[in-house]
Amino acid sequence: MLPLRYPPARVVSDEEPTNEALMAAYLAGDEAAFRALFERYVPTLLRLGRRHLSGEAQAQELVQHTFMRLHGARRDFDKRSRVHPWLMTIAMNYVRDQWRARKRRPPEETLDNVRGPVATDDDPGKLEQKERAATVRRALSQLPENYREVLELYWFQDRSFAEIAEILGTTAGAARVRAHRASARLKDIIAAEVGNV
């Protein structure tokens, strides 16, 4: 698969149409509205893919899959709904599918798996920071996927519990409880890993 060229991230001004207005225009046949939605969401989806999938190619596949599903399911979109939670639900479903597929495959034995993170600097502070990040990534990968997704949405995407509830199809209270339990479980996993070093 050839790497695609995606537009750079940009700030949406107040004068520009909302996501919902763009979606309505797209449903009415305006292809430029689809391109505008695509340009707005590519940076967010690439970040999501890079954080949770293995490599740039899979991050790009996430973008393509999400917009193909948006196009395929456009007639099912409820015009009273918000676009962002709907689009992020499509993306998170793809991420979950990839996690499930990864669990079914035996892990590849690579040099990175054997040696762990490799320091490229002599700076002890940077080495320690890389080791901590690797510890958190390993701990996150051990969480059940329903815990991983709520932490992704809350910590990394800075979503409110109301938004998380809408994306996950639950209540804000249930999302808050799940995030609390996921954080506690993550702390236990990290403590056990650090204790075993």
Secondary structure, 3 states (H helix, E strand, C coil): CCCCCCCCCCCCCCCCCCHHHHHHHHHCCCHHHHHHHHHHHHHHHHHHHHHHCCCHHHHHHHHHHHHHHHHHCHHHCCCCCCHHHHHHHHHHHHHHHHHHHHHHCCCCCCHHHHHCCCCCCCCHHHHHHHHHHHHHHHHHHHCCHHHHHHHHHHHHCCCCHHHHHHHHCCCHHHHHHHHHHHHHHHHHHHHHHHHCC
